[in-house]
Amino acid sequence: MKKLLFLILILCLVSFGACLSEDESRWSDYLGVYVTVVGDDIRGYQFYTDFDAILEPSTESLKNLEWVKQARRVVIGFDLEGEQTDLESGKTYPVILKSAQQIPTFIVSVDTLSDEYQRNGLDSIALKNESIRSIDDSKGAFYMKNGYLNLVATFDYSPTQPTYFLLYYDGEKDIDVVNKRLSMNLYFNNSVDQAYHTISSFISLEAPESVYSKYLNAGMNMSDSIELCLNVNAATGPKQMSCKLALKDLLLP
């Protein structure tokens, strides 16, 4: 595939504490908060949490972790500024960023009916798709928020080769506007014939923006709910995950 490049992030297999010193992360008011990074050096940066609160890191604290500005999804530790002690959805809070780890984030999705894939795809998804070991189906482990599908997968990998994940779908039959249902499939490839390492990792996959517009054009509004179904090839056999989401959850902040 010459034109359809799978844009990937090689999995970050480091511990959370590797990003800052142990003392700094230990004394954070909040740890393990998943956020989507938005902004730039002119407008400033905001972290959209997966529970709808917005965090605004101080410029000084962000200087200690400059790489976060280039990230899409991170899990962070932070202190609240001022006298705030609790976080509520829908509100914005100034924070002091204390620690961060990049979440493996994949931004490619493929409509297998698209002209580009039909011309250049060479059926590569069907030919190269591999099975993961398993996917976490416990409550809360699979969800869509702020334009990203989030899940916990266990899979084999090689530390010297890239690991690929992406979402693919049929742009006609998989987008069911009548029954308010969206079906997608998980693609996985670890670039080796035989991998000797296994890991369980939280990963984020960007939702295709074009899907949102099809539901909107059918008369739905941003707060309407749809069902998302994800088909996964697992070592134990095919598995389907499902969750409910608001249409707005398909969009990036």
N, C-alpha and C positions, 0 to 999 in steps of 0.2 A: 504494500500500500504506500504509494509515493506521496499522495496528497493528504490522505487521512492519517495524520500523525497522532499516535497515542501519547498525549501529554501526561507525564507521570511524575510522581514524587516517590523517589526511592525511600523505602520505609525507614523511619528513624527508630532505631532499636536501642535507644539510650534510656537510662532511668530518669525519672522526673527531676531528681535532685541534681542532675548533671548540668542543668541550665544556670543555676546559681548555687551559692554555697549552702551547705546544710543548715547553718544557723538562720539564713535569710528565709528559707522556705518553711522552717519549723515554726517560726513565730508569725506567720501570716494569719490574718483574721479568717480568711477564706482560702481553701485549697481545692484543687480538682474541679474548677468551674470551666465548662466548655463554652467557647465563644467564637463568633465570626468577626474577623477584623475588617473594619471599614475606615477609609479616610486617607489623608495625605499630609505632608508637612505644612501645607498652607492652611487647610481647614481644621487640622487636628485629627486625632484618631478616636474612634469609638469601638467598643467591644459589645456586640450584641449577644447576650447570653441565650442559652437554649430554653430559658424560662421567661423570656420577654423583658428582662431588665436590661438597661443600657449602662455600660461602664465607660467612664471617660478617664483614661490614665493620665497622670500628671506628666508634663514634658520631661521633667527631671528623672522620674522613675523609668520612663520609656527609653531614655538615653542608655541605661544599663543593659537594655535588651533590644538593640537596634534592629536585629533580624526580624523581630515580631512585625515590624512595619511591612515587610514583604510577604508575610504569611497570610494564608486565607483562614485557616482554622487552628486554634491553639487551646490548650488547657492551661489555666493560669492559677497562681496564688496571689492574693492582694490584700491590702488593708483599705478600709473605708476612711475617707477623710472626714474631719469634723466629728460631730457627735452621733452620726448615724451608726446604728448597730444591726439593723435588719435590712434585707433586700426584698423589694416587692416588684412584681411584674408590672410593666408599663411605666416604670419610673427610671430616671437617669441619676447616676451617682458618680461623683468624683472619687477616684481611687488611686492608691499608690501601688503600682505593679511591683511584685516581689519576686516572682518566678514564673517560668513559662516553658512549655514543651510543645513542639509542633505536632499537630495531629496529621497522620498520613492522609492526604487530601488529593482526590482525583477529579479532574474537571472535564473529562471527555464523556460525551454521550452520543450514541449513534442511532439514527433512524435508518433502519435497514432498507427502507423504501426510498431513501433520498437518492437524488441523481448522482451525488458524489460517491456514495457507497456502491451503488449499482455499477458505476463505471470503473471504480478503482479498488473496491473492497476485496474483490476476488474471493468472496465467501470466507474471508479470513477469520471472522468470528466463529463460525461453525467449525472450521478446521483447527483453530488454535485454542479454543476455550477448554480450560482444564477444570477439574473439581477441587474445591476447597475441602478441608477435612470436615468442618462443621460451622454452623452459624448459631449464635446465642439467641434462643427464642424466649428467654425470660422476659417478664414484664418490664417495659421501659428501655430495653436494649436495642430496639429497632424503631426508628422514628424519623420524620422529616421536619426540619426547622430551618428557617432563614436561608432557604434555597439549597440545603444539603440533606441528603439521605444519610443517616448515621446507623451504623451496625457494628457488631463485634464478630469478627470472623477468626477461625483457627485454620491455618494453612501452612503448607511447606514453602520454604524459600531458600535461596542461596545468598549468603552475605556478599558475594562478588557480582551478582547479576540483578538487574532491575526486576521489580515485581509490578505487574500491571493489573489494575482493576478498572472497569468502566461499566456504564449502564447502556444497554441497547434495547430497542423496542421497534415494533411495527407501527409506523405512523398512522395507520388506518385502524386496524382491528384492536390495537392495544389501548387506544384512547377512546373510551366509551363515554361520551358526553350524556347519553340518555340515562344510563344507570349510574352515572357519576363514579366511574371506576377507571383507574389507571393501572395498567400492567407493564412491568419492566423486567428485564433479565440482568443478572450479574455475570459479567465476563471476568475471568481470572486467568493469568498466565505468569508463571514464575521464571520463564526464560531458560529453564534447564530440563534435561530429560529425567534426572533423578536428583531430588533435593534431600539434604540430610539434616536440615534444621526445621523446626516447627515453632510457630508462635501464635498466640491469641492477641489480636490487636483491635482497638477501636479505630474505625476508619470513616471518613466522610467522602461522599460522592456528590458532585454538583448536579442538581436537577436540570434537565433541558428546558430552557426558557420558552421555547416554542410550544411546549405542551400546555403551559398556562394560558396562552392566548386562545387556544382552541376551546377550552372550557368557558373562557370569558366571552368569546364570540357566540357561544351557545346560550347566552343569557344568564350565566351564573355570576355571582358577585364574589368579592374577595373573602368574605366570611363564610361562604357556603362550604360544606364539608364533602370530601370525596374519599373513596377507599383506594389505598395504594396496595398493590400486590407485587411482590418481588419473587421471581423464580430463580432458584439457586441450584447449581449442580454441586451436591455434596458427596463425600465418599460413600455415605450410606444410601445414596439415591437422591432423586429430585426432591426438593423441599420448597414450599411456598410460604413466604412471610407476608403478613398483612398488617396494616395500621390505618387509622383514620387521621385525616389532616384537613386543615382549612386550606382553601385554594391559595391564600396568600403565603402559606408556608413553602410553596414552590419557588418563591421569588427571593433573590438576594436582597439584603437590606439596602 
